[in-house]
Amino acid sequence: MTMEINVKDEMVMKLLHYFITEKNYNPVVLHGAQDEIWLENMDNEYKIVRIVSNYIHNNEQLDFDLFKTKRIVNNIKKKTFNFNMNVLSIYVDLGDNVNLDSNKNNTITCVNINNEKDINKYEVFKNYFTDIKNKLVFNEDGMELFMKITSDIAKKNQEESEKAESIFKPKTPYITYILIAINVLVFLYGVLFDKTALLINLFSTHGPSIVHGDIYRIFTGAFVHIELFHILFNMYALYIIGSQVESFYGKIKYLFIYFFSIIISSLLSIMFNGNIPSIGASGAIFGLFGAMLYFGYNYRVYLGNTIIRQMLPIIIINLLIGFASTGIDNFAHIGGLVGGILSSMVVGLKYRENVNLRINGIVISIMVLGFLIYVNFFVAV
């Protein structure tokens, strides 16, 4: 006994297969949405693809469908912090009297696809999904087609699950432990041997000393602490945030982010603070905050807006406290945050490689670094 699949369901299956297995779209779970499938890929020009199997019999029903779509898209924008979101709405059961050209929404592109030949009618496929026509052709039909599509999608989902597990599986943060140990040992040396003043004099981030040859101070100031509360607070933050960044990015990328954040933090600090010595790991820690923001934004399909909603208030509150208080090097914090975001762009993310974004990160990082070096070493001298 052979299984018959109607033309509409077959087209839906083929479209699902294409967007999930070929274009890396993921299903979106929506409560109350019937006879339509939502897919998302935040790296594509069309971040949302809708496949609508519900029969749209007139223009009024189309208008209501688009109104409902716009509301859902607005909610997705808020949750993903993505405010430029193009939507491709594919209808597979459209009445003869429905006019898709009446759609006035520039961010929602509507197409009517009943068979593979309809692909040729629309520029969106020629410009953004150039291989779709060939990918919708299968040798199988009926039950064999159903089994192949189901198997391919299941295999793709399994691959994505394994990738997610490799990213989010907890790992021992050895580099974070080493960084904490160095900070603690330096602090204990200063306290136990009464060398705190010496550490500040020799290793603090001090503008005039750096400009006149003590380049090492750009890095060493980030490992000096003089108060118990200061080092406890910073090391706790380093353990919590650093462990996550090391796990998500890997050890080599983590080290690059950490030390690049220190460089930008120190250079911005001496640019604005002049002769005031600066110490502490907070600039580097703000860099790790920046790395987490970048990670959370790019992995928001898995995490939603959890990381961004948790991190942003902490960053803003700390910056406000820094501006309202004396003795806090807020420019070091800002520099670290900028350095963390830029260095994250440079090193990239596993399974989220974007060559253009990495090139932009490298170019902007060089420009920022060059500007800070020029101002501090050539203008301010």
N, C-alpha and C positions, 0 to 999 in steps of 0.2 A: 504494500500500500504506500503510495507516494503522498507527500505532504504538499498541498498547494498554498502558495502565499500570494495574496492579492498584490496588485501593482503598487498601491500606495505603501503598504507595509514593507515591500521589497525595497522601494526607494528610500524609505526612512532607515532601514537597516544598512543600506549601502552608504548613505550619507554619514551615519554614525560611525561606520567602519573607517571611512576616510578621515574624518576630523579627529577621531581618537587615536588611530594607529599611525596615520601619516603626518598629522599636524599637531599632535601632542595636546589636544584639548582634553579637559577633564569635565565630568558631569557636575552640574550644580544642583544641589538638593534644594528644591523650593516646595514649601507647603502650600497646597491648594492649587497648584498648576496642573491642569489636566490636559491630556492630548497634546502635549508639547514637551520637548526635551531641550534643556539649556546646557550649553557647554561653554567653558571658559579657557582662555589661554592669554595670560596677561603680557606675553611677549609678542603677540601677533598684532597686526594692524587692526584686525577685527577681534577685539578681546572677548566678545560674546557672540556665540552662534546659537540661534534658536531654530529648531526643526519643529514646525507646527503641523500636526496631522489632523487637527480639528477642522471641520468644514466651515469655511468662511463664505457665506452666501451673498453678502451685499457690502456696500461701502461703509454703512453704519457699523456693521460688526467689525470690519477692518479697523475703523477709527477707534472703536472701544478696545480692540486687541492692542493697538499701538499705544493707547493711553495707559493700559495696564502694564505693558512692557516698559514704558518710560518710567513708571513708578518703581518697578522692580529694579531697573537699571540704576536709578538714583540711590536706592538702598545699597546696592552692590558698590557703587562709587564711594559711599561713606565708609563702608566696611573695609574697602581695599585701599583707601586713600588714593584712588585713581580717578581723576576728574576729567580725563579725556578718553572716553570709552565709546568706540564705534561698535555698532551691533549689526550683525547680518541675520535677517529674519527670513527663513526659508519656509515657504508654504507649499505643501504637497497636495492640498485639496481645496482649490480656490474656485468659487463660482464664476461663471462666464461673464457676469456683469460687474465683477469687482475690478476696480481700476487702481492698480498699485501706484500709478503716477500721481495720484492725489495725495500721497504721503509727503508732507511738508517738513518732516523731521530730518535734518541733515545728518544726524548721528545714527539713524536707523535705516539701513538699506534693505528693501523688501524685494524678494524674488519669488517667482512661481516655478517650481521644478516638478514636472510630472514624469519626465524621462530624461535620459542622458543628453538627448538632442537640445533640450531647453537650456543647457549650460551655455551654449553658444550665444544666447540672446543677451547675456548680461556682462558688462564690462568688469564687474567686481571679480569674476572668476578669471578673466583674462589677465587682470592686473595683480591679483593677490593669491589666487589658488590655481595656478597655471596647469597643474597636473591632474586636476580633479576629474576631467572627462575620461582620461585613460584609467584612472584608479577606480572608477565606478563600473568598469567592465569586468565581469567574472565569468569563468568557464562553468561554474556550478550554478544550479538552480534548485528551487524547491527546498527539500530538507537538507540537501548537501550544502546549499548556499547558507542556510540558517546555521548549520553546524560550523561551517568555516568562519563566518563572521563572529559567531559566539566565541569560538576558540581563539581567534586572533585578538579580540577585545580582552578576553580573559588573560591571555599571555601578556598583552600590553599592560594591563592593570597589575599583573604580578611583577613585571619589571619595574613599574613605578613604585610599587610597595617596597621592593628590595632597595631601590635607590633611597627612598625616604628612610628606611631602617638604617642604611649605612650613614646617613646624615645625622639622624636624631638619636642613634644608639649611644648611650653614655660611654665616655672614654676617660681613662685616667689622665688628668691634666698635669703631666710631669713638668712642662715648661712653666706653668703657673706656680707650681710648688717651688721651683728653682728661683723664680723672680721674687716670691714672698720670702724665701730663705735669705736671699741677698739683702733685701730691704731690712729684715729683722736683724741680721748679723751686723750690718752697718750701724743700725740704731743701738744695739747692745754694746758695740765697740765704743761708740760715743758716750754712752751713759756709764758703763762700767769703768772705763779708763779716763773719764773726764776729758774727752776729746771732741765734744760737741762743737765747741767754738772753732776748733781746728778744721773739722769737717765742713762747716759752713764757709770758712775762709778759703779753703782749698777747692771745694767741690760744688758749691752752690751755683745755680744759674745766675751769673752776674754779667750784665751787659758789657761794661768796660773791659773786664778780664777776658771775656770771649773775643771781643773785637781785637784785642791786643795779643792774641795768640793762644789763649787757653781754650781751644776748641772743644776739648774733652768735656768741659763744663756743660755743654749742650745736653749731654747724656747723664752725667754723674749727679746733677741736681735732682733728678727724678728718683734717686735711690737714697736720699738723705732725709731723715725725719728727726725732729728734736723733742717732740712731746709724745707721751704715751697715747693720749686720745687720738692724736694725728695719725700715728702709725696703725693703731688698732682699726680706726675707721677706714683708712685707705686699704689696708691688707684684707679686711673683710670684703670690701667692694671688689678688690682685685680677685679674691677667691671666687666670689659669686659670679661676676661678669666674665672674668678671665677664663674660668673653667668652661663656660658656655662658648665663648669665642674660639678657644682652642679646639673644642670638640667639633664645632660647626665648620671652621675654616681649615683645620689642620695645623700642625706645629710650625712649619716653615712660614706659612702665610700669617699665622698669629704673631710670630716674632717680627715680621716685617711691619705689620700693622702697629704693634706696640712701639717699636723704635722710630718709625716714621711719625707717629703721633707725638712722641717726645720731641723730635726735631722741630716740628711745626709749633708745638706748644712753647718750646723754649725761645724760638725766634720771635714769635708774636709777643711773648712776655717781655723780652728785652727791648722790643720795639716801643712798647708803651710804658714800661716800668723803669726804664733807664738804669739808674744806679742801685735800685733796690734788689738785693739778692732774693732769689726764689728757690724753694726746695719742695720736695714731695712728689709722690707718684700720681697725684690727682689729674695732671694733664694727660698722662698715658691712659689713665682709667676713663677719662672722658673720651679718649680715642676708641676705647673698647665699647663705650656706649654708642659711638657713631657706627662702629662695625656691626653691632647688634641691630641698630636701626636699619642699616643697609640690608642685612640678612633678613630681618623680619619683613621688610617691604618686598623683597624678591621671592620669599617663600610664604607669602600671605595666602596662597592657595591652600597650604597645609595648616598654617597657624592662624588664619584670619587676621584680625588686627590686634591680637593679644600683646605681642611684643611691643608694637608701636604705642599702644595705649598705656602700657606699663612704663615704658622708657621715657616717653616725652614729658609726662608730668615730673618725673624725677629730675630730668635734665633741666627743665624750666625752673623748678623750685630751687635747685642748686645754683643756677646762674643768678636768679633773683637774690638769693641770700648773699652771693658773692658781691653783687653790686651794692647791696645795702650794708655790707659789713666792711670793716677795715681789716687789713692783714691777710686778705684772701686774694690770690692772684687769679682773677677771673679771666684775664686775657690768656693765661696759660690753659685754662679750662676750654675756652672757645677755640684756641689753636689746636688743642688735642682733639676736640670734637670734629673740627674740619679735617684734621689729619687722618682721623680714623675713617671718616667717610671716603675721603679721596683714596687712601691706601686700600680700602676694601674694593673700590672700583678697579684699582690697578691689578690686584691679585685675582679678582673674580671669585665666583662661587662654583662649587662642584655641581655639575649637572645644570648649571645656569650660565654657561659660557656665552658671553656676548662680546664679540671682537670689537665692535664699534664703541661699546661702553667702556671697555678696557683701554682702548686708544684714547678716548676722551678723558678718562681718569689719569692716564699718563701725561697727556698734554697739560691738563689743568694743574696737576701736581707739580710739574716742572715750572709752570708759570708762577704758581703761588710760592714755591720754594725759591725761584729766582728773584721774585719781587722782594721777599723777606731778606734774602742775602744782600741784595743790592741796597735796600734801605738801611740795614743794620751795619753793613761793612763799608759802604761807599758814601752814603749820604750823611749818616749820623756821626761819622768820624770827625 
